[in-house]
Amino acid sequence: MSERGVGIGMTVVDADGRHLGKVMRCDPWGFEVVRGFWCPSEWVVRYDEVLETRGDVVHVARSDEALFELAAGRLPRTWRR
């Protein structure tokens, strides 16, 4: 386990409840999330984006809506704690 209780193999879910993938690597500043085998998708998530860990699931403050809020010059609702 690393910072905020994130460990390799944990499931990662975004703020909209969508499955992003599994934690594949933990670094001192964040962790790598991978989904898929033949054509994988990868994300890098900083520990300060973690909203909570519940059981074996990590909830992160990312969503499609956040991109539109950022583009409009507002602070995304998922970033507020």
C-alpha positions in Angstrom: 0.0 0.0 0.0 1.1 3.5 -0.8 -0.1 6.9 0.1 -3.9 7.2 0.8 -4.3 3.5 0.9 -3.8 2.9 -2.8 -2.3 -0.4 -3.8 -1.5 -2.4 -6.9 -4.4 -4.3 -8.3 -7.1 -2.0 -6.8 -10.0 -1.0 -9.0 -10.2 2.7 -10.0 -13.5 4.5 -10.5 -14.0 8.1 -11.7 -16.4 10.7 -10.2 -19.1 9.6 -12.6 -18.9 6.0 -11.3 -17.2 4.6 -14.5 -14.6 1.9 -14.2 -11.2 3.3 -15.3 -9.1 0.2 -14.7 -6.7 -1.3 -12.2 -3.7 0.2 -10.4 -0.6 -1.2 -12.1 2.2 0.9 -10.5 2.5 3.2 -7.5 5.0 6.0 -7.4 5.8 8.5 -4.6 3.6 11.2 -6.3 0.9 9.2 -7.9 -0.1 5.9 -9.5 -0.7 4.4 -13.0 -4.1 3.0 -14.0 -4.5 0.5 -16.9 -7.6 -0.9 -18.6 -7.6 -3.5 -21.4 -5.1 -6.0 -22.6 -4.8 -5.9 -26.4 -5.2 -2.2 -26.8 -4.8 -0.8 -23.2 -5.8 2.6 -22.0 -3.6 4.2 -19.4 -4.0 7.1 -16.9 -1.7 8.7 -14.4 -3.4 9.9 -11.3 -1.9 12.0 -8.5 -2.7 11.1 -4.9 -4.3 14.5 -4.3 -7.0 13.4 -6.9 -8.1 10.5 -4.7 -11.5 11.2 -3.2 -11.7 8.0 -1.1 -10.7 4.4 -0.9 -13.5 2.0 0.0 -12.5 -1.7 0.3 -10.6 -2.5 -2.9 -11.9 0.5 -4.9 -10.3 3.9 -5.4 -12.6 6.8 -6.2 -10.8 9.6 -8.1 -11.9 13.2 -8.9 -12.1 12.9 -12.6 -15.1 13.1 -14.9 -16.0 14.0 -18.5 -18.0 17.0 -17.1 -14.8 18.3 -15.4 -13.3 19.0 -18.9 -16.2 21.2 -19.9 -16.1 23.1 -16.5 -12.4 23.7 -16.9 -12.9 24.9 -20.5 -15.5 27.4 -19.2 -13.0 28.7 -16.7 -14.7 27.2 -13.6 -13.4 24.9 -10.9 -14.9 21.4 -11.5 -17.3 20.2 -8.9 -15.5 16.9 -8.5 -12.4 18.8 -7.4 -14.1 20.4 -4.4 -13.9 18.5 -1.2 
